[in-house]
Amino acid sequence: MLIEISLLVLALTLLGFHLIGRYNESYWKKRGIKFHGENKALGVFGAFLMGKGAIFELLGDLYKKYKNEPVVAIGNLFTPSVFVTNPKNIQHVLQLNFNSFNHRGVEVEKDTLIDSILFMTGNRWKLMRQSMTPLFTTNKLKSMYYIMDRCAQDFVEHIDQNPKTREGKFFDTLTMFCNAAVCGAIFGIGQKSTFDSPFLKMSKGLSTSTWRTSLQFALLSVSPKLAKLVGVSFGAEYEKFFVDAITQVTKQREKENVQRHDFADLAANLRKKGTIKDENTGLELEPTFMLLSAQASFFFLAGVETNANALFNTLVVLCQHPEILEKVHQEIDEHFEKNNNNVTYEVITQLTYLDKVLSESLRMYPPVGYLTRLCIEDSVLPVGDVKIEKGTKLYTPIYELHHDPDLYPNPEVFDPERFSKDRKPNDDIYIPFGMGNRLCIGARYSRLQMMAGLVHVLRNYEVHLEQTGKIGFKPDVLNVRLSNVDIKLTRRNIKA
């Protein structure tokens, strides 16, 4: 009897997917938009769940196949969805028509730790972003750089004292540095103990792609209503720990008469001022510890695994190009020796070749492979005169845009000189941190953190590539993660 019931459930499920797929195909045919016929019900998420590759790779296949189309429609269960392939249409979605496309397509207001400016929408996002912006001014970044540099120095000491960290699994080791730097940016201090702390476990839990989180993200993407119905939630297990930590540090900062130019300062000042109000819309936000904890979690969500990934990828491409690595070593050594081994904010901005190397690495391997938006009011994309109706979800490429030979000659060649002043690509085709008003607010912070990590690791170590097979990509739901490759370190002989 159980077998018969199971077969019946399976048959009904398959029939349901078939009917949904036929509806999706008919929906887009009526609107004159080409529909991708594979996985008509679930689209790329169906292929992803069957283990056919990372989401960005599957979207990349569509980019190549439908490159001459302004958009291509894809299955996404009950949510009408298109993949935007034309660069001008991509710019229209991400930058020019912000009023229609300011929603990321993810509902997280009920998830305490994820309810940050990364996922907030509408006027709530605008008001919270305005409140967070003072944390990322040039002067604040200068102050925070000291903490990043201190964390990077401590990181080198940590590697020296723990030989196993030099022998592989270096991505995990890099997350320790990024976690410590984020803790410094939030709490205003760099502590060696943060290389192995509950915050590291939390940041990994929030951002690491597992089968469970991939399934949750897929469900959230194809049907937000169904995800809400079944109670999909992110980070609930870390909520009490993190809210308690932010509450404690904010209260402590309120008692102190000292400015450290970090998130704790910002949180204390917001609480001191009270209700955050938008005079134009009348919207009010209370700076509760819950809300402030969500904003702090943004640093961990966007600044630990993501930045460690960018650092790891950069070290991999440097290993693959020893002549470029040698130039990087020379530039770093020069500035260390010229400045008595003291790498200040001013010094880091003078490392122009390393900066170009990082930019080119972020082109070849952007932290995330694609972006999403939800249309909140009817709009028309300029190329192809494509009408996008309210409620439609849009996917826009990053990885494929960065690897398009029409935009980047010889895109698979690692060439830092692409970012020389006379060759630097336009911001509408180079988008490792996004584009437009929803450009990552912490982009400059992230680059500084990456530069600090690269400078101190490469000053002190030779990096060596270790392959366990053909280099490819991990089947990640969002990130661009290399697979079958690792980094090992050996100490350099440098002047004291």
N, C-alpha and C positions, 0 to 999 in steps of 0.2 A: 504493500500500500504506500509506503514511504517513497519507494522508487517512482511509482505512478504520479504521486503528488509533485515530486521534484521535477519530473519530466514535464508535467503540466505547467509548473511555474516557469521553467526554462522556455517552453514553447510560447507562453504568454509574454514573457520578457522579450524574446526575439521578435514576436509579432509587434509588440509595442514599439521597439526600436525601428522596425521596418516602416510602420505607419508614421512615426515621427520623421524619419528620413524622407519619406515621400512628401510629407507636408512641407518640410524645409525646402526641398527641391522645387515644389510647386510655388511656394511663397516667393522665392527669388526669380523664378521664371516669369511670373506675372510682372515683376519689377524690371525685367530686362537686364538682370545682372548675372554674369556667369557664376555657376555653382560648382564647387569641387565635388565630384561624385563619389569619392571614397569616404567611408565612414560618415554617411549622410546624417546620421543622428548625433554622433559625438565628435565628429571632425578630428582634429589633431589630438584631442584629449583621449579619444578612443584608441588611436594608434599609440599614444604615449603609455596608456595603461596596459597595452599588449606588449610593451617593451621594445618598441621600434625606434626609440631614440629620445633625446631631450626635446622638449617642446620647441625650442628655438630652431633645432635641426629640422623638425617636421615642417615648421613654418618656412624654413629656408627652401625646402623642396618646392613649396607652393610659390615662393618668390621667383625661383628659376623658371617654373612652368608657366606662371601667369604674369611675368614681368611686364609684358606689353599691355596688360589690362590695368585700368585705373584702380580697381579693387577686384577681389574674388570672394564670393560668399562661401562660408563653411558651416558645417553642422555644429551646433552647440546646444543640443537638446532643445529646450523651450525658448532659448534666447536667440533672436535673429542676430547673426554675427558676420562680419566681413573682415578680411585681411587686406590692409591698405598697402599697395605695392608701389604706387607712384610717389616719388620724392616730394613733389609739390603738394600732393594730397596729404602726405604724411605731415608736412609742415603746417598745412591748413588745420589738421586735427590737433596737433600737439601745441601749436603756437598761435596761429592767426585767428582762429574762431574759438577762443577760450570759453565764451559764454555757452556754447553748445557742447563742448567736450572737456569740461573741467572735472568730471567724475572718473575715478580710476576703475569703476566697475566692480568694486569690492565693498560690501557693507560690513563694517566692523564696529559700529557704535556701541554694541553690547559687549564687545571684547575689551576689557579694561586696558590691558597692556598694548593692544594693537590700535587703540583709538587715538592715534597720533597724527601729526601733520602729514605723515606719509600716506595715510589712507582717508583722512577726513575729507569731507566734500563741502561744496557750496560756501555759504557765509561762515560756517563754523571753521572750515579750513582757512579761509582768508583771515579771520580774526586771530586764530591761533598762530598762523604763520607770521603775521605782523608782530605778535608778541614775542616770537622766537627770534626774529631777524637780528635784534641787537647782539645776540650771542655770536654772530658770524661776521661782524665788522672786521676790517683789517686790523684795527688796534686790538680787538679781542683775540683774533687769531695769532697775533704776535705774542700776546701773553700766554696763550695756550700752547704755542710751539715749544716754549721752555719745558712744559710738562711732557710733551711728546718726545722731545730730545732726551730728557731724563729717563723716560720709559725705555727708549731705544738703547741707551747706554746700559741700563739695568738688564735689558734683554740679552745683550751680548755677554754680560757677566753670567746670566742664567745659563746660556748655551755653554760657556766655558766650564761651568761647574757641573753640568749634566751632559756628559759625553754622548749619551744615547740620542740626544736631540740633534746631533750632527750626523747621525747615521741613517736618516730616513724619516718618513712620515713628517716631512718638514712643513707641510700645510698645517697640520695640527699645532706644530710649534709656533708658526706665525700667528695663529689665532690667539695664542697667549699674549704676544706683544700687542696685538690690536685690542684685545680685551683690556689690558693694563692701560693703554693709551685712552680708551674710552672711559674707563674708571677715573682717570686723571681729569678728563674734560668735564665729567659730571661732578666729581667730588673735589677737584682742585688739587689733588696730590697724586703723585706716582708712587705706588707701593710695590715692592718686590713680591709681596705676598699675593698680589692680584694676578700673578702668572698662573696660579692654580687656586681659583676661588669659586664660590657658588655663582658669582656673576658670569664666569666663563661657562659653567654648565648651563646657566639660563640662556646666554646668548646663543649657544649651540642649539639648545632646545627650540628657540624661537626661529632660527634661520636655517638649520640643517634640514635638507630634504630627505625624508624617510618615506617608506611606502605609505604609512598612515597619513603623514602631512601632504604627500602628493595626491592621495585620494581625496583628502579634505579640500585641497586647493582646486582640484579638478571639479569637484562637486560645486564649490563656491563659484567657479567660473562658468560652468554650463547651466547652473540653475540656483541662483542666490536664494530663491524662495524655498526650494527643497532643502538646501543647506541649512537654512534657518529652522525649517520644520524638524530636521533630525538633530539639531543642536550642535552644528559644527562650530568649534571654538578653538582659538589659538592662545597658548600661553597661560591657561587657567591654573596649571600646577605651580607656576612661579609667581602668581599674583600676590599672595600674602607676603612672601619673602621680599619681593621688590618694592611693593608699596610701603612696607615697614621700613626698608632701608632708605628710601627717598624721604619718607616722613621724618626719620631720625636726623638725616644730614641737613634737611631744610630747617628743622627746628633749631639745630645746633648753630647753623649759619645765622639765623634770626637773632640769636643771643650774642654772636660775635660782632665786633666792630672792625671788620676787615673785609676788603674786597679781593677776591681771587679770580675774578673775571671768568667764572665757569657757570655751569648750569645751576648749581646750588645757589649762587648769587641771584641768578635770574628768577629762580623759583621763589626765593625769599622776598625779592622785590615785588613780584606779582602778587604774592599773598599780602604783602604790606599795603599795596594799593587797593586790594579788594577786587570787586567785580570788574571783569574786562568787558567793555561795552563798545559796540560799533555804532557810532553816532548816526551813520547814514541809514542803517537797517533797523537799529534798535535791538539787535541781537546781543544777548548777555551770556557770558561764560563765567562760572565761578571757579577760581583757581584752587580747586580741591586737591588734596594729595593724590587722589585717584587720577585726575586729569593730568597733573604734573608728572606722575609716574609714567603715564602713557607717553608723554613727550620725551622723558628720559629714556624710555625703552627704545625710542626711535634710534638713538645712538647705537644701541646694542644690535638692533635689527639690521641697520644699514651700515654699521661701522666695524663690525668684527669679522664675520665670515666673508662678507663682500670685499672688504679691504684686504683680508688675508688672501683671498682668491686672486685679487689684482697683483699683490706682491709676489705670490707664487708663480703666476703666469709670466710676470716680468723676469723673474729669475730663470725660468725655463727658457725663454727666448734669448736671454743673454748667454746662457750655456750653449745654445745652438749657434751663437754668433760670437766666437771668441775674439774677433777683431774689434767688435763693438764693446764687448765686456772690457777689453784692455783699455779702450779710450775712456770708459766710465771709471775704471780704477785710477787712471792717471788724473782725471779731473777731480775726483774725490780726494786723492792723496795731496794734490796741489793745494786744495783749499784747507785741508786739515793742517798741513805744514805751515801755510801762510798765516793761519789764524790760531796758532798754538793749540791745535786740537779742539778748538772751541767753535762748534757749529751753531751759530745763532740764526734767527729768522732771516737776517740780512744776508748771511752767508749762504743759506739754503736757496735763496732766490737767485744767487749767482751761479748755481750749478745748471747752466743752460742746456748742456748736452744730456745730462741725466733727465732733465725735464722733458726733453724731446723723446728720449727713450721711453719714458713712462707714458707719454701721450700716444706714441705709436703702439705700445703694448696694449693700451686701453682701446685703441682702434681694432687691433687684431683680436683681442679677447675682452670685449666689454664686460663689466660685472654681471649684467643681465642681458639676455638675448633679444628681448622684445618688451614692448609696453602695451598697456591696455587702456581704453577709454570707453565710457558709456555715454551715448548721445542723450542729452537731457532736454533738447528742443530741436525740432526738425531743422535740417541743414542741407546744403548742397555742396559737394566737393567739386572744386573748379575743373580739374582734368577729368573729362568724361561726363561732366554735368550729372554726377551721381547723387540722387536724392537719398539722404540718410534720415530715417525716421526716428523719432524719440523712442528710446528703449533698445536701440540697436547697440550691440557691443562691437568695438573696433579693436583689432590687433595691428600694431605697427612694428616693423622690424628694426632692430638695431644691428645685430650681427651681420645680417645680409646686406644692409645698407653700407656698412663698413667694408664689405668684401665685394662690392659691385665694381667690376672692371670699368664700367662707364663713369664711375665717380672717383675711383682710385686706381690708376694704372698699376698693373702688376700687384694686385691686392694681397696676394699670398707672400709677397716679399717683405721682410721686416726692414723698414727703411726709416730711421728716426728723422732723416732730413726732410721728410714730408712736412715736418712741423717747423721748418725754418721760416723766418718771417716772410720770405717771398713765395713760399709754397703752402703755407698753412691753410688747411681746408676750411670752408665756411661752416658756421655753426648749424646750418640746416642739414648737413650731411655727416657731421661729426657729433654724435650724441651719446657718449658713454654714460652721462649722468642725466639724460633726458633733454627736454627742450621746452622753451616757453615758460609760462608762469609756474608750472609744476616741475621745473628744473630742480634737481635735488638741492635743498637749502644747505646741505652740508658738503657740497661738492669741493669747495676750496679747503675745508677742514680735512676731508678724506685725502686729497692730494698731498697736503702737508704731512699727514700721518704716514702715507706711503713713502714720501720722500725721506722722512726721518728713518723709517725702517730700512729702506734700501741703502741709505748713506752709511749707517753704522754696521749693517751686515756685510756690505761690500768693502768697507774700510778694513774690516777685521778678518774676512774669510774669502777663500777661493770657493766658488760654487761649482758643483759637478753634477751632471745629468745622469740619472739612472732610469733606464727604460725597462719595463717588464712586458713590452709588446708594442704594437703600433699605437702611437699617441692618438687618442680620440677624445670623446667627451663623455662625461658621466650622464646618465639619464635623469637629468635634473628638471624639475618643473619650471624653473625660472632662470637659474644662474647658468653661466658659461663656465663649466668646471672641466679641466683637463683630466684624462684618465691614463693609466698605464705609464705614469711618469712620476719621478720623485727627485728630490734635491738632497745631495750630501755636501757637507762642509769640511774644509781643512783650513787650519790657521794660516794666515799670511805672515810673512816676515816684513814688518813695517817699522819705520822709525818711531821711537818712543816719543 
